[in-house]
Amino acid sequence: MFTFKNMKLLILSILIFISSISLCLAEDLKPAGAIKVQVGQEFTLALGANATTGYEWQLAKPLDESSFKLISSEYLPDKTELVGAGGKQVWLLKALKSGEVTISFKYVRPWEKDAPPVEEKSFLIKIAEGD
């Protein structure tokens, strides 16, 4: 039986889920500024992308593996049935040591080796010691 209490819990769960996804995917929309995390914390960087064009986000230079561990990188298409619709490329990282590090990305077609990136983005990550 579906009760009013169950409905409230369902709505609350959905709102929490949407809020957490919005925060995770909002990095692409943030104005220039530092992203603050703590040692041991996992965080995401999300960049608008469209895999149907052949373009993808790649690291512009190797990741500082003493500062970060790359957990995953995946393309998440927008929830639509429109052909050619875009999505987000989401990078999940874990902060390993304190400091300030810049992570730079380039938007390229992997097979076009001599072509300049059509877009570049950098994120300053400030990693603090955990509490």
Protein Blocks (a to p, Z undefined) as FASTA:
>chain_A
ZZfklmmmmmmmmmmmmmmmmmmmmmmmpccddddddehiacdddddddfknopacddfb
dcdfklpccfbdcddddddfbehiacddddddddfbgcddddddddddfklmmbccfbdc
dddddddddZZ
